[in-house]
Structures are given as structure tokens and as C-alpha cells.
Amino acid sequence: MVIALLVLLLALLLFAAGFAMKALWWVAVAVLVLWIFGFVFPSADDVEARRHWYRW
């Protein structure tokens, strides 16, 4: 009985970790898209942004 509960707990933990990893991938893709849009459409008050490839 204890082994069955441990196996079910392990399955639950692995399922939760897999869901979290998938959610983090979607967050990473969204941040990447916003970062690329920052290069394509720089802000109006940042005139020198077009001359540099970085935003420091």
C-alpha cells in the first residue's frame, strides 16, 4: 500500500513539473517576442536606439 502511494505521489510530482516546464516555455516565447518587437519598433523618445543593437 505504501509503495502504491509513493508511486502515485511521484506521478503527481512529475506531472506538476511537466506542466510548470511547459508554462515556462510559453512565458519564455512571449518574452522573446516582446524583446524582438523592442528592436523592430523602438520607442519614439529613444532616438539613438536605431544606431545600436543593444538597449543598455
mmCIF entry with sequence, helices, sheets and N, C-alpha, C, O atoms, coordinates in Angstrom:
data_MODEL
# 
_entry.id   MODEL 
# 
_entity.id                         1 
_entity.type                       polymer 
_entity.pdbx_number_of_molecules   1 
# 
_entity_poly.entity_id                      1 
_entity_poly.type                           'polypeptide(L)' 
_entity_poly.nstd_linkage                   no 
_entity_poly.nstd_monomer                   no 
_entity_poly.pdbx_seq_one_letter_code       MVIALLVLLLALLLFAAGFAMKALWWVAVAVLVLWIFGFVFPSADDVEARRHWYRW 
_entity_poly.pdbx_seq_one_letter_code_can   MVIALLVLLLALLLFAAGFAMKALWWVAVAVLVLWIFGFVFPSADDVEARRHWYRW 
_entity_poly.pdbx_strand_id                 A 
# 
loop_
_entity_poly_seq.entity_id 
_entity_poly_seq.num 
_entity_poly_seq.mon_id 
_entity_poly_seq.hetero 
1 1  MET n 
1 2  VAL n 
1 3  ILE n 
1 4  ALA n 
1 5  LEU n 
1 6  LEU n 
1 7  VAL n 
1 8  LEU n 
1 9  LEU n 
1 10 LEU n 
1 11 ALA n 
1 12 LEU n 
1 13 LEU n 
1 14 LEU n 
1 15 PHE n 
1 16 ALA n 
1 17 ALA n 
1 18 GLY n 
1 19 PHE n 
1 20 ALA n 
1 21 MET n 
1 22 LYS n 
1 23 ALA n 
1 24 LEU n 
1 25 TRP n 
1 26 TRP n 
1 27 VAL n 
1 28 ALA n 
1 29 VAL n 
1 30 ALA n 
1 31 VAL n 
1 32 LEU n 
1 33 VAL n 
1 34 LEU n 
1 35 TRP n 
1 36 ILE n 
1 37 PHE n 
1 38 GLY n 
1 39 PHE n 
1 40 VAL n 
1 41 PHE n 
1 42 PRO n 
1 43 SER n 
1 44 ALA n 
1 45 ASP n 
1 46 ASP n 
1 47 VAL n 
1 48 GLU n 
1 49 ALA n 
1 50 ARG n 
1 51 ARG n 
1 52 HIS n 
1 53 TRP n 
1 54 TYR n 
1 55 ARG n 
1 56 TRP n 
# 
_struct_asym.id          A 
_struct_asym.entity_id   1 
# 
loop_
_struct_conf.conf_type_id 
_struct_conf.id 
_struct_conf.pdbx_PDB_helix_id 
_struct_conf.beg_label_comp_id 
_struct_conf.beg_label_asym_id 
_struct_conf.beg_label_seq_id 
_struct_conf.pdbx_beg_PDB_ins_code 
_struct_conf.end_label_comp_id 
_struct_conf.end_label_asym_id 
_struct_conf.end_label_seq_id 
_struct_conf.pdbx_end_PDB_ins_code 
_struct_conf.beg_auth_comp_id 
_struct_conf.beg_auth_asym_id 
_struct_conf.beg_auth_seq_id 
_struct_conf.end_auth_comp_id 
_struct_conf.end_auth_asym_id 
_struct_conf.end_auth_seq_id 
_struct_conf.pdbx_PDB_helix_class 
_struct_conf.details 
_struct_conf.pdbx_PDB_helix_length 
HELX_P HELX_P1 AA1 VAL A 2  ? VAL A 40 ? VAL A 2  VAL A 40 1 ? 39 
HELX_P HELX_P2 AA2 VAL A 47 ? ARG A 50 ? VAL A 47 ARG A 50 5 ? 4  
# 
_struct_conf_type.id          HELX_P 
_struct_conf_type.criteria    ? 
_struct_conf_type.reference   ? 
# 
loop_
_atom_site.group_PDB 
_atom_site.id 
_atom_site.type_symbol 
_atom_site.label_atom_id 
_atom_site.label_alt_id 
_atom_site.label_comp_id 
_atom_site.label_asym_id 
_atom_site.label_entity_id 
_atom_site.label_seq_id 
_atom_site.pdbx_PDB_ins_code 
_atom_site.Cartn_x 
_atom_site.Cartn_y 
_atom_site.Cartn_z 
_atom_site.occupancy 
_atom_site.B_iso_or_equiv 
_atom_site.pdbx_formal_charge 
_atom_site.auth_seq_id 
_atom_site.auth_comp_id 
_atom_site.auth_asym_id 
_atom_site.auth_atom_id 
_atom_site.pdbx_PDB_model_num 
ATOM 1   N N  . MET A 1 1  ? 0.826  -1.204 0.000   1.00 0.00 ? 1  MET A N  1 
ATOM 2   C CA . MET A 1 1  ? 0.000  0.000  0.000   1.00 0.00 ? 1  MET A CA 1 
ATOM 3   C C  . MET A 1 1  ? 0.865  1.261  0.000   1.00 0.00 ? 1  MET A C  1 
ATOM 4   O O  . MET A 1 1  ? 0.570  2.225  -0.707  1.00 0.00 ? 1  MET A O  1 
ATOM 5   N N  . VAL A 1 2  ? 1.921  1.247  0.787   1.00 0.00 ? 2  VAL A N  1 
ATOM 6   C CA . VAL A 1 2  ? 2.801  2.420  0.874   1.00 0.00 ? 2  VAL A CA 1 
ATOM 7   C C  . VAL A 1 2  ? 3.509  2.650  -0.459  1.00 0.00 ? 2  VAL A C  1 
ATOM 8   O O  . VAL A 1 2  ? 3.682  3.793  -0.882  1.00 0.00 ? 2  VAL A O  1 
ATOM 9   N N  . ILE A 1 3  ? 3.918  1.567  -1.123  1.00 0.00 ? 3  ILE A N  1 
ATOM 10  C CA . ILE A 1 3  ? 4.602  1.698  -2.412  1.00 0.00 ? 3  ILE A CA 1 
ATOM 11  C C  . ILE A 1 3  ? 3.662  2.293  -3.455  1.00 0.00 ? 3  ILE A C  1 
ATOM 12  O O  . ILE A 1 3  ? 4.078  3.121  -4.266  1.00 0.00 ? 3  ILE A O  1 
ATOM 13  N N  . ALA A 1 4  ? 2.422  1.883  -3.438  1.00 0.00 ? 4  ALA A N  1 
ATOM 14  C CA . ALA A 1 4  ? 1.449  2.430  -4.391  1.00 0.00 ? 4  ALA A CA 1 
ATOM 15  C C  . ALA A 1 4  ? 1.242  3.918  -4.156  1.00 0.00 ? 4  ALA A C  1 
ATOM 16  O O  . ALA A 1 4  ? 1.133  4.685  -5.113  1.00 0.00 ? 4  ALA A O  1 
ATOM 17  N N  . LEU A 1 5  ? 1.188  4.334  -2.905  1.00 0.00 ? 5  LEU A N  1 
ATOM 18  C CA . LEU A 1 5  ? 1.042  5.760  -2.606  1.00 0.00 ? 5  LEU A CA 1 
ATOM 19  C C  . LEU A 1 5  ? 2.277  6.548  -3.037  1.00 0.00 ? 5  LEU A C  1 
ATOM 20  O O  . LEU A 1 5  ? 2.154  7.665  -3.539  1.00 0.00 ? 5  LEU A O  1 
ATOM 21  N N  . LEU A 1 6  ? 3.457  5.979  -2.848  1.00 0.00 ? 6  LEU A N  1 
ATOM 22  C CA . LEU A 1 6  ? 4.683  6.648  -3.282  1.00 0.00 ? 6  LEU A CA 1 
ATOM 23  C C  . LEU A 1 6  ? 4.745  6.773  -4.799  1.00 0.00 ? 6  LEU A C  1 
ATOM 24  O O  . LEU A 1 6  ? 5.185  7.797  -5.322  1.00 0.00 ? 6  LEU A O  1 
ATOM 25  N N  . VAL A 1 7  ? 4.311  5.745  -5.499  1.00 0.00 ? 7  VAL A N  1 
ATOM 26  C CA . VAL A 1 7  ? 4.283  5.801  -6.963  1.00 0.00 ? 7  VAL A CA 1 
ATOM 27  C C  . VAL A 1 7  ? 3.287  6.860  -7.432  1.00 0.00 ? 7  VAL A C  1 
ATOM 28  O O  . VAL A 1 7  ? 3.584  7.617  -8.356  1.00 0.00 ? 7  VAL A O  1 
ATOM 29  N N  . LEU A 1 8  ? 2.121  6.922  -6.814  1.00 0.00 ? 8  LEU A N  1 
ATOM 30  C CA . LEU A 1 8  ? 1.145  7.942  -7.188  1.00 0.00 ? 8  LEU A CA 1 
ATOM 31  C C  . LEU A 1 8  ? 1.652  9.349  -6.867  1.00 0.00 ? 8  LEU A C  1 
ATOM 32  O O  . LEU A 1 8  ? 1.422  10.275 -7.644  1.00 0.00 ? 8  LEU A O  1 
ATOM 33  N N  . LEU A 1 9  ? 2.332  9.521  -5.743  1.00 0.00 ? 9  LEU A N  1 
ATOM 34  C CA . LEU A 1 9  ? 2.911  10.811 -5.391  1.00 0.00 ? 9  LEU A CA 1 
ATOM 35  C C  . LEU A 1 9  ? 3.991  11.208 -6.386  1.00 0.00 ? 9  LEU A C  1 
ATOM 36  O O  . LEU A 1 9  ? 4.062  12.369 -6.790  1.00 0.00 ? 9  LEU A O  1 
ATOM 37  N N  . LEU A 1 10 ? 4.829  10.264 -6.784  1.00 0.00 ? 10 LEU A N  1 
ATOM 38  C CA . LEU A 1 10 ? 5.856  10.535 -7.778  1.00 0.00 ? 10 LEU A CA 1 
ATOM 39  C C  . LEU A 1 10 ? 5.231  10.928 -9.121  1.00 0.00 ? 10 LEU A C  1 
ATOM 40  O O  . LEU A 1 10 ? 5.706  11.852 -9.781  1.00 0.00 ? 10 LEU A O  1 
ATOM 41  N N  . ALA A 1 11 ? 4.181  10.234 -9.518  1.00 0.00 ? 11 ALA A N  1 
ATOM 42  C CA . ALA A 1 11 ? 3.497  10.574 -10.771 1.00 0.00 ? 11 ALA A CA 1 
ATOM 43  C C  . ALA A 1 11 ? 2.900  11.970 -10.695 1.00 0.00 ? 11 ALA A C  1 
ATOM 44  O O  . ALA A 1 11 ? 2.961  12.725 -11.666 1.00 0.00 ? 11 ALA A O  1 
ATOM 45  N N  . LEU A 1 12 ? 2.327  12.319 -9.553  1.00 0.00 ? 12 LEU A N  1 
ATOM 46  C CA . LEU A 1 12 ? 1.759  13.656 -9.388  1.00 0.00 ? 12 LEU A CA 1 
ATOM 47  C C  . LEU A 1 12 ? 2.837  14.726 -9.452  1.00 0.00 ? 12 LEU A C  1 
ATOM 48  O O  . LEU A 1 12 ? 2.637  15.768 -10.076 1.00 0.00 ? 12 LEU A O  1 
ATOM 49  N N  . LEU A 1 13 ? 3.976  14.483 -8.815  1.00 0.00 ? 13 LEU A N  1 
ATOM 50  C CA . LEU A 1 13 ? 5.073  15.448 -8.848  1.00 0.00 ? 13 LEU A CA 1 
ATOM 51  C C  . LEU A 1 13 ? 5.633  15.617 -10.256 1.00 0.00 ? 13 LEU A C  1 
ATOM 52  O O  . LEU A 1 13 ? 5.919  16.736 -10.682 1.00 0.00 ? 13 LEU A O  1 
ATOM 53  N N  . LEU A 1 14 ? 5.788  14.519 -10.975 1.00 0.00 ? 14 LEU A N  1 
ATOM 54  C CA . LEU A 1 14 ? 6.299  14.600 -12.346 1.00 0.00 ? 14 LEU A CA 1 
ATOM 55  C C  . LEU A 1 14 ? 5.308  15.307 -13.264 1.00 0.00 ? 14 LEU A C  1 
ATOM 56  O O  . LEU A 1 14 ? 5.718  16.068 -14.141 1.00 0.00 ? 14 LEU A O  1 
ATOM 57  N N  . PHE A 1 15 ? 4.012  15.069 -13.076 1.00 0.00 ? 15 PHE A N  1 
ATOM 58  C CA . PHE A 1 15 ? 3.002  15.764 -13.871 1.00 0.00 ? 15 PHE A CA 1 
ATOM 59  C C  . PHE A 1 15 ? 3.036  17.264 -13.599 1.00 0.00 ? 15 PHE A C  1 
ATOM 60  O O  . PHE A 1 15 ? 2.957  18.066 -14.529 1.00 0.00 ? 15 PHE A O  1 
ATOM 61  N N  . ALA A 1 16 ? 3.155  17.645 -12.325 1.00 0.00 ? 16 ALA A N  1 
ATOM 62  C CA . ALA A 1 16 ? 3.207  19.059 -11.967 1.00 0.00 ? 16 ALA A CA 1 
ATOM 63  C C  . ALA A 1 16 ? 4.462  19.720 -12.527 1.00 0.00 ? 16 ALA A C  1 
ATOM 64  O O  . ALA A 1 16 ? 4.411  20.854 -13.003 1.00 0.00 ? 16 ALA A O  1 
ATOM 65  N N  . ALA A 1 17 ? 5.581  19.015 -12.472 1.00 0.00 ? 17 ALA A N  1 
ATOM 66  C CA . ALA A 1 17 ? 6.827  19.568 -13.007 1.00 0.00 ? 17 ALA A CA 1 
ATOM 67  C C  . ALA A 1 17 ? 6.739  19.730 -14.521 1.00 0.00 ? 17 ALA A C  1 
ATOM 68  O O  . ALA A 1 17 ? 7.213  20.724 -15.069 1.00 0.00 ? 17 ALA A O  1 
ATOM 69  N N  . GLY A 1 18 ? 6.142  18.767 -15.187 1.00 0.00 ? 18 GLY A N  1 
ATOM 70  C CA . GLY A 1 18 ? 5.978  18.864 -16.633 1.00 0.00 ? 18 GLY A CA 1 
ATOM 71  C C  . GLY A 1 18 ? 5.077  20.016 -17.024 1.00 0.00 ? 18 GLY A C  1 
ATOM 72  O O  . GLY A 1 18 ? 5.357  20.719 -17.995 1.00 0.00 ? 18 GLY A O  1 
ATOM 73  N N  . PHE A 1 19 ? 4.002  20.221 -16.287 1.00 0.00 ? 19 PHE A N  1 
ATOM 74  C CA . PHE A 1 19 ? 3.106  21.348 -16.565 1.00 0.00 ? 19 PHE A CA 1 
ATOM 75  C C  . PHE A 1 19 ? 3.819  22.666 -16.327 1.00 0.00 ? 19 PHE A C  1 
ATOM 76  O O  . PHE A 1 19 ? 3.661  23.598 -17.115 1.00 0.00 ? 19 PHE A O  1 
ATOM 77  N N  . ALA A 1 20 ? 4.602  22.768 -15.256 1.00 0.00 ? 20 ALA A N  1 
ATOM 78  C CA . ALA A 1 20 ? 5.334  24.007 -14.961 1.00 0.00 ? 20 ALA A CA 1 
ATOM 79  C C  . ALA A 1 20 ? 6.368  24.286 -16.041 1.00 0.00 ? 20 ALA A C  1 
ATOM 80  O O  . ALA A 1 20 ? 6.541  25.434 -16.448 1.00 0.00 ? 20 ALA A O  1 
ATOM 81  N N  . MET A 1 21 ? 7.051  23.259 -16.506 1.00 0.00 ? 21 MET A N  1 
ATOM 82  C CA . MET A 1 21 ? 8.051  23.458 -17.552 1.00 0.00 ? 21 MET A CA 1 
ATOM 83  C C  . MET A 1 21 ? 7.398  23.924 -18.855 1.00 0.00 ? 21 MET A C  1 
ATOM 84  O O  . MET A 1 21 ? 7.945  24.776 -19.555 1.00 0.00 ? 21 MET A O  1 
ATOM 85  N N  . LYS A 1 22 ? 6.235  23.370 -19.177 1.00 0.00 ? 22 LYS A N  1 
ATOM 86  C CA . LYS A 1 22 ? 5.547  23.796 -20.393 1.00 0.00 ? 22 LYS A CA 1 
ATOM 87  C C  . LYS A 1 22 ? 5.092  25.247 -20.260 1.00 0.00 ? 22 LYS A C  1 
ATOM 88  O O  . LYS A 1 22 ? 5.189  26.014 -21.218 1.00 0.00 ? 22 LYS A O  1 
ATOM 89  N N  . ALA A 1 23 ? 4.600  25.627 -19.094 1.00 0.00 ? 23 ALA A N  1 
ATOM 90  C CA . ALA A 1 23 ? 4.177  27.008 -18.874 1.00 0.00 ? 23 ALA A CA 1 
ATOM 91  C C  . ALA A 1 23 ? 5.376  27.953 -18.961 1.00 0.00 ? 23 ALA A C  1 
ATOM 92  O O  . ALA A 1 23 ? 5.260  29.050 -19.509 1.00 0.00 ? 23 ALA A O  1 
ATOM 93  N N  . LEU A 1 24 ? 6.524  27.539 -18.427 1.00 0.00 ? 24 LEU A N  1 
ATOM 94  C CA . LEU A 1 24 ? 7.713  28.387 -18.502 1.00 0.00 ? 24 LEU A CA 1 
ATOM 95  C C  . LEU A 1 24 ? 8.205  28.542 -19.939 1.00 0.00 ? 24 LEU A C  1 
ATOM 96  O O  . LEU A 1 24 ? 8.732  29.596 -20.297 1.00 0.00 ? 24 LEU A O  1 
ATOM 97  N N  . TRP A 1 25 ? 8.042  27.519 -20.761 1.00 0.00 ? 25 TRP A N  1 
ATOM 98  C CA . TRP A 1 25 ? 8.411  27.655 -22.169 1.00 0.00 ? 25 TRP A CA 1 
ATOM 99  C C  . TRP A 1 25 ? 7.544  28.697 -22.863 1.00 0.00 ? 25 TRP A C  1 
ATOM 100 O O  . TRP A 1 25 ? 8.046  29.490 -23.660 1.00 0.00 ? 25 TRP A O  1 
ATOM 101 N N  . TRP A 1 26 ? 6.238  28.702 -22.564 1.00 0.00 ? 26 TRP A N  1 
ATOM 102 C CA . TRP A 1 26 ? 5.356  29.698 -23.178 1.00 0.00 ? 26 TRP A CA 1 
ATOM 103 C C  . TRP A 1 26 ? 5.706  31.106 -22.705 1.00 0.00 ? 26 TRP A C  1 
ATOM 104 O O  . TRP A 1 26 ? 5.657  32.050 -23.493 1.00 0.00 ? 26 TRP A O  1 
ATOM 105 N N  . VAL A 1 27 ? 6.058  31.259 -21.431 1.00 0.00 ? 27 VAL A N  1 
ATOM 106 C CA . VAL A 1 27 ? 6.482  32.567 -20.918 1.00 0.00 ? 27 VAL A CA 1 
ATOM 107 C C  . VAL A 1 27 ? 7.767  33.007 -21.623 1.00 0.00 ? 27 VAL A C  1 
ATOM 108 O O  . VAL A 1 27 ? 7.901  34.176 -21.986 1.00 0.00 ? 27 VAL A O  1 
ATOM 109 N N  . ALA A 1 28 ? 8.708  32.086 -21.820 1.00 0.00 ? 28 ALA A N  1 
ATOM 110 C CA . ALA A 1 28 ? 9.958  32.416 -22.495 1.00 0.00 ? 28 ALA A CA 1 
ATOM 111 C C  . ALA A 1 28 ? 9.716  32.843 -23.938 1.00 0.00 ? 28 ALA A C  1 
ATOM 112 O O  . ALA A 1 28 ? 10.358 33.775 -24.423 1.00 0.00 ? 28 ALA A O  1 
ATOM 113 N N  . VAL A 1 29 ? 8.805  32.176 -24.621 1.00 0.00 ? 29 VAL A N  1 
ATOM 114 C CA . VAL A 1 29 ? 8.485  32.550 -26.004 1.00 0.00 ? 29 VAL A CA 1 
ATOM 115 C C  . VAL A 1 29 ? 7.845  33.936 -26.049 1.00 0.00 ? 29 VAL A C  1 
ATOM 116 O O  . VAL A 1 29 ? 8.158  34.732 -26.934 1.00 0.00 ? 29 VAL A O  1 
ATOM 117 N N  . ALA A 1 30 ? 6.954  34.233 -25.105 1.00 0.00 ? 30 ALA A N  1 
ATOM 118 C CA . ALA A 1 30 ? 6.308  35.546 -25.078 1.00 0.00 ? 30 ALA A CA 1 
ATOM 119 C C  . ALA A 1 30 ? 7.327  36.648 -24.815 1.00 0.00 ? 30 ALA A C  1 
ATOM 120 O O  . ALA A 1 30 ? 7.265  37.704 -25.444 1.00 0.00 ? 30 ALA A O  1 
ATOM 121 N N  . VAL A 1 31 ? 8.258  36.422 -23.900 1.00 0.00 ? 31 VAL A N  1 
ATOM 122 C CA . VAL A 1 31 ? 9.288  37.423 -23.616 1.00 0.00 ? 31 VAL A CA 1 
ATOM 123 C C  . VAL A 1 31 ? 10.189 37.616 -24.831 1.00 0.00 ? 31 VAL A C  1 
ATOM 124 O O  . VAL A 1 31 ? 10.581 38.743 -25.131 1.00 0.00 ? 31 VAL A O  1 
ATOM 125 N N  . LEU A 1 32 ? 10.522 36.542 -25.528 1.00 0.00 ? 32 LEU A N  1 
ATOM 126 C CA . LEU A 1 32 ? 11.343 36.650 -26.728 1.00 0.00 ? 32 LEU A CA 1 
ATOM 127 C C  . LEU A 1 32 ? 10.646 37.471 -27.807 1.00 0.00 ? 32 LEU A C  1 
ATOM 128 O O  . LEU A 1 32 ? 11.282 38.296 -28.463 1.00 0.00 ? 32 LEU A O  1 
ATOM 129 N N  . VAL A 1 33 ? 9.359  37.256 -27.996 1.00 0.00 ? 33 VAL A N  1 
ATOM 130 C CA . VAL A 1 33 ? 8.606  38.015 -28.996 1.00 0.00 ? 33 VAL A CA 1 
ATOM 131 C C  . VAL A 1 33 ? 8.568  39.497 -28.621 1.00 0.00 ? 33 VAL A C  1 
ATOM 132 O O  . VAL A 1 33 ? 8.745  40.355 -29.486 1.00 0.00 ? 33 VAL A O  1 
ATOM 133 N N  . LEU A 1 34 ? 8.340  39.808 -27.354 1.00 0.00 ? 34 LEU A N  1 
ATOM 134 C CA . LEU A 1 34 ? 8.335  41.204 -26.929 1.00 0.00 ? 34 LEU A CA 1 
ATOM 135 C C  . LEU A 1 34 ? 9.706  41.842 -27.087 1.00 0.00 ? 34 LEU A C  1 
ATOM 136 O O  . LEU A 1 34 ? 9.803  43.015 -27.446 1.00 0.00 ? 34 LEU A O  1 
ATOM 137 N N  . TRP A 1 35 ? 10.759 41.093 -26.827 1.00 0.00 ? 35 TRP A N  1 
ATOM 138 C CA . TRP A 1 35 ? 12.116 41.607 -26.972 1.00 0.00 ? 35 TRP A CA 1 
ATOM 139 C C  . TRP A 1 35 ? 12.416 41.917 -28.435 1.00 0.00 ? 35 TRP A C  1 
ATOM 140 O O  . TRP A 1 35 ? 13.026 42.941 -28.743 1.00 0.00 ? 35 TRP A O  1 
ATOM 141 N N  . ILE A 1 36 ? 11.986 41.027 -29.343 1.00 0.00 ? 36 ILE A N  1 
ATOM 142 C CA . ILE A 1 36 ? 12.196 41.260 -30.777 1.00 0.00 ? 36 ILE A CA 1 
ATOM 143 C C  . ILE A 1 36 ? 11.394 42.471 -31.235 1.00 0.00 ? 36 ILE A C  1 
ATOM 144 O O  . ILE A 1 36 ? 11.891 43.271 -32.027 1.00 0.00 ? 36 ILE A O  1 
ATOM 145 N N  . PHE A 1 37 ? 10.151 42.621 -30.747 1.00 0.00 ? 37 PHE A N  1 
ATOM 146 C CA . PHE A 1 37 ? 9.366  43.807 -31.089 1.00 0.00 ? 37 PHE A CA 1 
ATOM 147 C C  . PHE A 1 37 ? 10.041 45.077 -30.586 1.00 0.00 ? 37 PHE A C  1 
ATOM 148 O O  . PHE A 1 37 ? 9.895  46.131 -31.205 1.00 0.00 ? 37 PHE A O  1 
ATOM 149 N N  . GLY A 1 38 ? 10.766 45.004 -29.494 1.00 0.00 ? 38 GLY A N  1 
ATOM 150 C CA . GLY A 1 38 ? 11.507 46.156 -28.986 1.00 0.00 ? 38 GLY A CA 1 
ATOM 151 C C  . GLY A 1 38 ? 12.590 46.602 -29.947 1.00 0.00 ? 38 GLY A C  1 
ATOM 152 O O  . GLY A 1 38 ? 12.886 47.795 -30.028 1.00 0.00 ? 38 GLY A O  1 
ATOM 153 N N  . PHE A 1 39 ? 13.183 45.679 -30.673 1.00 0.00 ? 39 PHE A N  1 
ATOM 154 C CA . PHE A 1 39 ? 14.172 46.055 -31.683 1.00 0.00 ? 39 PHE A CA 1 
ATOM 155 C C  . PHE A 1 39 ? 13.513 46.589 -32.955 1.00 0.00 ? 39 PHE A C  1 
ATOM 156 O O  . PHE A 1 39 ? 14.007 47.537 -33.565 1.00 0.00 ? 39 PHE A O  1 
ATOM 157 N N  . VAL A 1 40 ? 12.416 45.985 -33.342 1.00 0.00 ? 40 VAL A N  1 
ATOM 158 C CA . VAL A 1 40 ? 11.756 46.384 -34.584 1.00 0.00 ? 40 VAL A CA 1 
ATOM 159 C C  . VAL A 1 40 ? 11.064 47.733 -34.427 1.00 0.00 ? 40 VAL A C  1 
ATOM 160 O O  . VAL A 1 40 ? 11.142 48.575 -35.321 1.00 0.00 ? 40 VAL A O  1 
ATOM 161 N N  . PHE A 1 41 ? 10.388 47.946 -33.298 1.00 0.00 ? 41 PHE A N  1 
ATOM 162 C CA . PHE A 1 41 ? 9.656  49.185 -33.040 1.00 0.00 ? 41 PHE A CA 1 
ATOM 163 C C  . PHE A 1 41 ? 10.205 49.862 -31.792 1.00 0.00 ? 41 PHE A C  1 
ATOM 164 O O  . PHE A 1 41 ? 9.632  49.705 -30.714 1.00 0.00 ? 41 PHE A O  1 
ATOM 165 N N  . PRO A 1 42 ? 11.311 50.620 -31.909 1.00 0.00 ? 42 PRO A N  1 
ATOM 166 C CA . PRO A 1 42 ? 11.849 51.293 -30.724 1.00 0.00 ? 42 PRO A CA 1 
ATOM 167 C C  . PRO A 1 42 ? 10.926 52.423 -30.287 1.00 0.00 ? 42 PRO A C  1 
ATOM 168 O O  . PRO A 1 42 ? 10.100 52.901 -31.065 1.00 0.00 ? 42 PRO A O  1 
ATOM 169 N N  . SER A 1 43 ? 11.073 52.841 -29.042 1.00 0.00 ? 43 SER A N  1 
ATOM 170 C CA . SER A 1 43 ? 10.219 53.914 -28.534 1.00 0.00 ? 43 SER A CA 1 
ATOM 171 C C  . SER A 1 43 ? 10.548 55.227 -29.232 1.00 0.00 ? 43 SER A C  1 
ATOM 172 O O  . SER A 1 43 ? 11.662 55.404 -29.725 1.00 0.00 ? 43 SER A O  1 
ATOM 173 N N  . ALA A 1 44 ? 9.593  56.146 -29.280 1.00 0.00 ? 44 ALA A N  1 
ATOM 174 C CA . ALA A 1 44 ? 9.746  57.399 -30.016 1.00 0.00 ? 44 ALA A CA 1 
ATOM 175 C C  . ALA A 1 44 ? 10.788 58.314 -29.374 1.00 0.00 ? 44 ALA A C  1 
ATOM 176 O O  . ALA A 1 44 ? 11.472 59.048 -30.087 1.00 0.00 ? 44 ALA A O  1 
ATOM 177 N N  . ASP A 1 45 ? 10.927 58.291 -28.048 1.00 0.00 ? 45 ASP A N  1 
ATOM 178 C CA . ASP A 1 45 ? 11.873 59.184 -27.390 1.00 0.00 ? 45 ASP A CA 1 
ATOM 179 C C  . ASP A 1 45 ? 13.288 58.616 -27.348 1.00 0.00 ? 45 ASP A C  1 
ATOM 180 O O  . ASP A 1 45 ? 14.200 59.288 -26.866 1.00 0.00 ? 45 ASP A O  1 
ATOM 181 N N  . ASP A 1 46 ? 13.489 57.407 -27.836 1.00 0.00 ? 46 ASP A N  1 
ATOM 182 C CA . ASP A 1 46 ? 14.804 56.780 -27.843 1.00 0.00 ? 46 ASP A CA 1 
ATOM 183 C C  . ASP A 1 46 ? 15.376 56.849 -29.259 1.00 0.00 ? 46 ASP A C  1 
ATOM 184 O O  . ASP A 1 46 ? 15.321 55.874 -30.008 1.00 0.00 ? 46 ASP A O  1 
ATOM 185 N N  . VAL A 1 47 ? 15.920 58.003 -29.614 1.00 0.00 ? 47 VAL A N  1 
ATOM 186 C CA . VAL A 1 47 ? 16.366 58.240 -30.988 1.00 0.00 ? 47 VAL A CA 1 
ATOM 187 C C  . VAL A 1 47 ? 17.605 57.409 -31.309 1.00 0.00 ? 47 VAL A C  1 
ATOM 188 O O  . VAL A 1 47 ? 17.730 56.914 -32.429 1.00 0.00 ? 47 VAL A O  1 
ATOM 189 N N  . GLU A 1 48 ? 18.521 57.243 -30.362 1.00 0.00 ? 48 GLU A N  1 
ATOM 190 C CA . GLU A 1 48 ? 19.762 56.541 -30.640 1.00 0.00 ? 48 GLU A CA 1 
ATOM 191 C C  . GLU A 1 48 ? 19.598 55.030 -30.644 1.00 0.00 ? 48 GLU A C  1 
ATOM 192 O O  . GLU A 1 48 ? 20.565 54.317 -30.914 1.00 0.00 ? 48 GLU A O  1 
ATOM 193 N N  . ALA A 1 49 ? 18.424 54.522 -30.358 1.00 0.00 ? 49 ALA A N  1 
ATOM 194 C CA . ALA A 1 49 ? 18.219 53.067 -30.322 1.00 0.00 ? 49 ALA A CA 1 
ATOM 195 C C  . ALA A 1 49 ? 18.390 52.457 -31.705 1.00 0.00 ? 49 ALA A C  1 
ATOM 196 O O  . ALA A 1 49 ? 18.743 51.283 -31.816 1.00 0.00 ? 49 ALA A O  1 
ATOM 197 N N  . ARG A 1 50 ? 18.149 53.222 -32.758 1.00 0.00 ? 50 ARG A N  1 
ATOM 198 C CA . ARG A 1 50 ? 18.279 52.678 -34.106 1.00 0.00 ? 50 ARG A CA 1 
ATOM 199 C C  . ARG A 1 50 ? 19.738 52.465 -34.498 1.00 0.00 ? 50 ARG A C  1 
ATOM 200 O O  . ARG A 1 50 ? 20.024 51.668 -35.392 1.00 0.00 ? 50 ARG A O  1 
ATOM 201 N N  . ARG A 1 51 ? 20.671 53.168 -33.840 1.00 0.00 ? 51 ARG A N  1 
ATOM 202 C CA . ARG A 1 51 ? 22.079 53.024 -34.194 1.00 0.00 ? 51 ARG A CA 1 
ATOM 203 C C  . ARG A 1 51 ? 22.745 51.888 -33.436 1.00 0.00 ? 51 ARG A C  1 
ATOM 204 O O  . ARG A 1 51 ? 23.818 51.437 -33.838 1.00 0.00 ? 51 ARG A O  1 
ATOM 205 N N  . HIS A 1 52 ? 22.148 51.415 -32.360 1.00 0.00 ? 52 HIS A N  1 
ATOM 206 C CA . HIS A 1 52 ? 22.757 50.382 -31.541 1.00 0.00 ? 52 HIS A CA 1 
ATOM 207 C C  . HIS A 1 52 ? 21.903 49.131 -31.560 1.00 0.00 ? 52 HIS A C  1 
ATOM 208 O O  . HIS A 1 52 ? 20.679 49.212 -31.655 1.00 0.00 ? 52 HIS A O  1 
ATOM 209 N N  . TRP A 1 53 ? 22.544 47.968 -31.469 1.00 0.00 ? 53 TRP A N  1 
ATOM 210 C CA . TRP A 1 53 ? 21.802 46.720 -31.421 1.00 0.00 ? 53 TRP A CA 1 
ATOM 211 C C  . TRP A 1 53 ? 21.439 46.345 -29.988 1.00 0.00 ? 53 TRP A C  1 
ATOM 212 O O  . TRP A 1 53 ? 20.719 45.371 -29.769 1.00 0.00 ? 53 TRP A O  1 
ATOM 213 N N  . TYR A 1 54 ? 21.924 47.098 -29.023 1.00 0.00 ? 54 TYR A N  1 
ATOM 214 C CA . TYR A 1 54 ? 21.646 46.793 -27.621 1.00 0.00 ? 54 TYR A CA 1 
ATOM 215 C C  . TYR A 1 54 ? 20.888 47.950 -26.979 1.00 0.00 ? 54 TYR A C  1 
ATOM 216 O O  . TYR A 1 54 ? 20.821 49.035 -27.557 1.00 0.00 ? 54 TYR A O  1 
ATOM 217 N N  . ARG A 1 55 ? 20.319 47.737 -25.800 1.00 0.00 ? 55 ARG A N  1 
ATOM 218 C CA . ARG A 1 55 ? 19.493 48.735 -25.121 1.00 0.00 ? 55 ARG A CA 1 
ATOM 219 C C  . ARG A 1 55 ? 20.089 49.180 -23.789 1.00 0.00 ? 55 ARG A C  1 
ATOM 220 O O  . ARG A 1 55 ? 19.333 49.617 -22.920 1.00 0.00 ? 55 ARG A O  1 
ATOM 221 N N  . TRP A 1 56 ? 21.409 49.093 -23.580 1.00 0.00 ? 56 TRP A N  1 
ATOM 222 C CA . TRP A 1 56 ? 21.993 49.432 -22.289 1.00 0.00 ? 56 TRP A CA 1 
ATOM 223 C C  . TRP A 1 56 ? 22.091 50.930 -22.127 1.00 0.00 ? 56 TRP A C  1 
ATOM 224 O O  . TRP A 1 56 ? 22.561 51.410 -21.096 1.00 0.00 ? 56 TRP A O  1 
# 
